[in-house]
Amino acid sequence: MRKLFLLFLLGTAVSTVSAQTTEFKIKLPLNKTFTQVAKAKIDVEGGTGGTIMDMNIKTEMTASKLENNIFTVDNVIKAVKIDLDAGMAQGSYDSENPSDDEIGTIFAAQFEPLLGKKMATKMTEAGAVSSEDEGTTALSPFENLTSGSVLPDKPAAPGYTWTTKETANEMTVIRNAKYLSKTAEGYNFEFTGDIQDASNTKIGDYSGTYILDTNTHYPKVMTIKMKLNQDGQRINLDLNNIVQGL
């Protein structure tokens, strides 16, 4: 009887642990448009002087196809706003309220051909993203910070950790992520990482948090802080992504 009781307790404990795990997979509904607003502040020190740039990009995204566990996501840039302070050179660009100042004209030449243009990306059900269009990559000079899988590599309970390694733009990012908890807002994660150059020398680090939508497992809120030393310059990046309409 005692053995049967111990086996019952053990079986109950195993069932409880199993029930706490979640299998994370991106489950975007097809042909439903949602909006992503990316806000980045880039502070560059060194070189010929300091530069601070605030950038806001609003993009409409639609998963148009799911094939072999890979989504095709169509991205349409709806608005871009940039404020630049480079010492002697200062100015702004707002695609919704264009101006004819010098800085605005320079940014307009870069971004206006991309406004309203459909650009495709591929996304695995694990959350790894790759660009198909050059324009998408041009808008994401630090895309390797977010291109790797944001989902655990197996069904996970709070406290589970895993590591990913991604290379893009001649930089390698090693990310150590942790699943923290599930709340009313969504599934909460945190991560830290090292950034290496082509010779595997550490040139920076970064950290951040993200929250997965409970239904689609898509990151609806993500924050990243990065410090990078490259070509004699120190680059600090603060990035916030907010997704609406999932």
N, C-alpha and C positions, 0 to 999 in steps of 0.2 A: 504494500500500500504506500509506504514511504517513497519507494522508487517511482511509482506511478505519479505521486504528487510532485516530485522533483521534475519528472519529465513534463508534466503539465505546466509547471512554472516556466521551464526552459522554453517550451513551445510557445507560451504566451509572450515571453520576452522577445523571441525571434519574430513573431508576428507583429509586435508593436514596433520594433525597429524597422521592419520591412515596410510597414504602413507609413512611416515617416519619410521614406525616400520618394523622390520625384524624378521621373524621366523627362528631361528637358529636350524639347525639339521645337524649332521655329514652326509655327502653324499659321502663316499669314493667309487670310481669305483671299481668293483670287478675284481680281477686278474690283477691289475696294480700295479707294484712294485715301491715304492718310498723309499728314503733314509733319515734316521734320524741320525744326528751327535750330540751326547750329550757331552758337555764339563763341567766338574765339578772340582772345587777347594775346597778341604776340609781342614780346618785349625783347629786342635784340640789343646787346651791349657789345662794344668793341668795334674793330674794323675802322671805318672812317667816322664813326659816331654812333649815337644811340637812335633807335627807331622803335616807336610804339604803334601798333596797328590793332584797331578793334574791327572785327569783321562779323557781320550777321548774314547768314544765308538761309532763305526759306525755300524748301523743296517739297514738291508734291511727289509721293511715291505710290506706285501701284504694282502689286505682284501679278504679272500677266500670265505666268506659266509655271507649272511644277512638273519637272521631268527628271527621272532618275535621282530623286531626293534633292534636286537643286532648283531653287526658285530663280526665275528671271524677273528682276525688279526694274520697272521703268521709272526713271527719275526726271522730273521737269523742274528746273530752277525757276521760281516765280519772282524772287526779289533778292537783291544783294545791296548791302549797305556797308561802307568802309570809312573809317576815320583814321587818318594817317598823321603822325607827328614824327618827322625825321629831322628835328632841329630847324634848319633854315627852310626845309620843305614841309609845308603843312597843307592839308586839304581833305576833302571828303568826296565820297561818291555814293549816290542814292539812286538806284535804278527806278524807283517810283517817283522821285523828284529830281530829275537830272539838272545839272548845272554846267556852265561852260568854263569853270576854273581849270587850271592846268592839271592838277592832280585828278580831278574828276574826269577829265578827257582821257587821261592815260588809262585809268581803270575802266572807263566805258569801252575803250577799244578792246580790252581783254575780256570783259564779261558780257557785253551786249550780244555778241554772236552766240552765247550759250543760253541766254534767257529764252525760255519757252521751248528750247530744244529737248527732245526726248533722248535720254542717254541711259543705256542699260547696264546693270550690274548683275552679277551672279551671287547668290547667297545659298549656302548649304543649310540643311536643317539644323546643323550644329552652330550656325551663326557666323561662319567664316565668309567674308565678302571679298570679291575681286572685281576689278573694273574691266569693262569691255570697251569703253570709249575713252579716248585721250582727254576729252574735256572733263570727264569725271575725275580723272587722276589729277589734272591741272588744278582743280578746285580743292584737292585734298593732299597738300604736300606732306602731311603727317599721317597719311592713310594707314601706314603700317602699325600705328598705335591702336587702331580699331579694326583692322582687317582680320585678325585671328579670331578663332572661335571664342565666343563669350559664354558658351554653355559648358557645363561639366561633361566629361568624357564618358560618364556612365551614370545610372540613376544615383542620386545623391541626397543625403540628409544634411541638415544644417551642421556646419563645421567641416564639411568636405573641402579639400584643397586639390588643385591640379595645376599643371604647368604647361604652357604652350610656347612655341617658338616660331616666329614669323619673320620673313625677310622681304623687304620692299624698299625701293629707292636707295639701294646700297647700304641699308641699315637693317640690323637684326634686332628684333624686340623679343625679350624673354619675359613672359608674363606669369606671375604666380597669383592665382585667383583663389578666392574662398567664398563659399556659399554661407551666408550669415543666418538668414531667417526668412520666414514668410510672414508678411503683415497684410493688413487690409489694402495697402498701397500696391503690393506685389512681392516678388521674390527679390531679396536684397543680397548684393554681392559687393566685395571689395577686391582690389588687386594692387600689386606693386610690380615693378619691372625694371630691368636694365636694358639700356640701348647700346649696341655695339656697332662699330664701323666694319668695313669690308675685311679688315685684318683681325676681327674679333677683339678689338680693344674697346673697353667701356668708355663711352663718350657722354653718357647721360643716364638719368633715371626718371621714373614717373610713377604716379600712383593715382588711384581714383575709385569711384564707386559707380554702380549702376543698378537699376531696378528693372526687372522683367515684368511685362504685362502678364497677369495671371492666366489669360486665355490664349494668347498667341505666343507667349515666351519671347517676344521681341523686346529689346531694350527700349523702354519708353523714356527713361531718364539716364543720362550718363555724364559724369564729370571726370575730367582728366587734368592733372597738373604735371608738367614736364619741365625738366632742366636739361639742357643739351649744350655741350661745348664742341664746336665744329668750326674749322677754318679760322681759328683765332677769334671766334665770336661766342658769346654766351647767349643762348636763346631760352627764354622762359615762355611757356605756353600754358594758358588756362583755357580749357575747352568745355563747353556745356552743350549737350544735345537734348532737346525735348521733343517728344513725339506726341502728336494729338490725333485722335480719330481712329485709333485701333479698334 
